[in-house]
Amino acid sequence: MIKRNLLVIGLAAVLSACGFQLRGTGTNEIALKELDLGARNAYGETVTQLRQTLQNSGVKVQAGAPYKLVLTNEQDSQRAATYSGGSRSAEYELTTVLNYEVQGQNDAVLLADKLEVRKIYVYDGNNITGSTQEATQVRQEMRRDLVQGMMVRLQQLTPEHLAHLQRKADERARAEAEALKEAQRIQDNTPQQSPLEVPAH
């Protein structure tokens, strides 16, 4: 039997702190009404579900939007949590970590963070097929949890906040460009040493 609903405590805290509405009990109100969406795996299940959820929440997901959400990496892992003595059953902890970025103009990274979800299921060595199906179902539930967690993160973003981050990114880019330009000027104005001449004997 699966031990369900064991999310990462941090994610659960975020969900409750933000007053997140469960499916069927409310709407996911997002201040951003237009967003581009990309992923390392452009046709993966996570980005596909997220795109659909965003669209269902009234967000236009399209290229050319002022900001872009990029799912940069998604990693699944599994480890043994407990063993049952004398039997062939064991508890396994499944973990999925999703790294993401929000990009602005000129592909500037405005923020980067990650989401992490964990769940535990029981593997029964006497029922391998059933256990495999259970693991697959748990992974699907975890993916849904990731999508809902991402919606919570997006609810916290406003155009004003992202515009502020964009200004800071532009300032950094200008400062780096000026520093590079100054370094090049110094190099250009520094006399180049001539090769040493070896006296003829």
Salt bridges, closest charged atoms under 4 A:
GLU29 OE2 - LYS33 NZ 3.20
GLU45 OE1 - ARG143 NH1 3.19
ASP76 OD1 - ARG139 NH1 3.62
GLU91 OE2 - LYS3 NZ 2.78
GLU93 OE1 - ARG79 NE 2.93
ASP113 OD2 - ARG153 NH1 3.35
GLU116 OE2 - ARG118 NH2 2.74
GLU141 OE2 - ARG4 NH1 2.57
GLU141 OE1 - LYS119 NZ 3.24
ASP145 OD2 - LYS119 NZ 3.28
GLU182 OE2 - ARG185 NH2 2.59
